[in-house]
Amino acid sequence: MQENTPSLLKSSWFVYLLRCADNTLYTGITTDLKRRLDEHNGENNSNKGARYTRHRRPVSLVYSETLSTRANASQREYAIKQLSRKAKEQLISASSRL
């Protein structure tokens, strides 16, 4: 009999902010921050990065949050995208002080 543990069945979702080489900000969601950052930066000849970041490399991770479901991550991504540039910078700044 195989034991089902919640930690194996559930994966965490992340909402993240990237700072691009031109100092713009990009918001997205993923289950694997390292892999996604590598994709955005074109590592391993990957063409999976977003079109927006493809021409603004290199990008660096400046903020992330962990959420329990894709729906929650998508909702938070939308909320962050609605913020002004100033509010996003404050979010980044507040998280770096923790």
N, C-alpha and C positions, 0 to 999 in steps of 0.2 A: 504494500500500500504506500503510495507516494503522498508525502505531506505537502500541502500547499501553504506556503508562507506568504503573507501579504507583501513583504518587502521584495520578493521575487516577482510577484505578479504586477506590482505597481511601479511605474517609473516616474521620476520627478521631471517636471517641465521647468524650463527657465525662460524668463523674459530678460532680454539683455539690450544694452546700449553700446554701440561702437562709436569711437571717434575716428573719422576718416582723415586721410592725409591733408585734405583741404579744410579741416576743422569742422566739417558738418557732422551731424549725429544720425545714426541709423538704428532703428529699433526692430527687434525680431524675437522669435521664440524657437526653442530647440530642446531636445532631450540630452544633448551632448555639447557642452560649451566649447571644449577644446577642438573637437572635430569641426564644428561650425565656424569657429574663428579661422581655422586652417583653410576651410573652403572659401571663406570671404577673402582671404589673402592669397588664394590661388596656389596653395601648397599642393605638392604631388600632382601637378598639372590638372588640378580639379577645376571643372567648369561649373561647379555647383553653387558658387557664391552668387549673391544677389546682383542683378544688373547694376543697381545703384552703386554698390561698393566696388565693382569690377574696375571702374575707372577712377577710383579714389583711394587706391592702395598706397601704402599699407594702412590697415585699420587696427585699432587696439580696443580691447574690452575695457570699458570704463565703469560699467554698472551691470549688476545682475540680481535677480530675485528668483527664489525657488518657489514653485507652486505645485499643487498636487495633481492637477488635471490639465489636459490640453485646453478645455473650455475656460478654466480660470486663467491660464496663461494668455489665451487669446483676448480675453476681456481686459486683462491688465495691459497687454500690448496696446490695445485700442486706446485705453485711458492715457497711457504715456504718450502716444502719438498725438493726442489732443492737447497736450501741455504746450505752453509757449517754450521757446528756446531757453529763456531765463529760468523757467520752472524746471526744465530738464537739467540745466546746469546746477541748480540748487539741489536736486535729487542726487546727482552725481557727487556733489560736494559733501552733502550730509552723509552719504554712505561711506565716503573715504575717511570720515572722522570717527567711524565706529571701531 
